[in-house]
Amino acid sequence: MSNWKKVFSSSQLAVASMVSGILMEKQIQTNVLNKIDSSYVFLGEVEVYVSAADYENALLIVKEFQV
């Protein structure tokens, strides 16, 4: 994943999935990495990654989502 940059993270899988879906609607490919512990679901985060080429555009979209 050296060509991918983290653009968003959340402790809630649903929120990270929504961000990923919004980015994909804008034709930005995403990878979602679930780091939530399977035994202790309150530990860890879900991270959304985009390619380095799409990073700046994805950040603008994510900022709009978080408002």
RALINUR-V643343 format. One record per residue. N is the residue number from 0. PHI is phi in whole degrees, 0 to 359 (* if undefined). OMEGA is omega in whole degrees, 0 to 359 (NA if undefined). BURIAL is b if it has 16 or more other ideal C-beta (glycine too) atoms within 10 Angstrom, else e. Layout:
N_PHI_OMEGA_BURIAL ; N_PHI_OMEGA_BURIAL
This chain:
0_*_182_e ; 1_290_180_e ; 2_265_183_e ; 3_246_179_b ; 4_236_178_b ; 5_286_182_e ; 6_247_183_b ; 7_198_171_b ; 8_213_181_b ; 9_206_175_b ; 10_276_181_e ; 11_246_181_e ; 12_299_182_e ; 13_298_181_e ; 14_293_179_b ; 15_297_178_b ; 16_294_177_b ; 17_295_178_e ; 18_297_178_b ; 19_300_179_b ; 20_296_178_e ; 21_297_179_b ; 22_296_180_b ; 23_293_175_e ; 24_297_179_e ; 25_270_178_e ; 26_67_176_e ; 27_249_180_b ; 28_290_181_e ; 29_234_168_b ; 30_235_180_e ; 31_252_181_e ; 32_247_182_e ; 33_269_179_e ; 34_253_179_e ; 35_283_180_b ; 36_295_183_e ; 37_288_179_e ; 38_270_181_e ; 39_238_189_e ; 40_295_177_e ; 41_273_178_e ; 42_254_175_e ; 43_105_182_e ; 44_220_173_e ; 45_252_184_b ; 46_247_177_b ; 47_249_181_b ; 48_245_174_b ; 49_230_178_b ; 50_293_181_e ; 51_301_180_e ; 52_293_182_e ; 53_263_189_b ; 54_302_184_e ; 55_298_179_e ; 56_296_180_e ; 57_296_178_b ; 58_299_178_e ; 59_297_180_e ; 60_293_180_b ; 61_296_178_b ; 62_299_177_e ; 63_296_181_e ; 64_295_186_e ; 65_280_181_e ; 66_288_NA_e
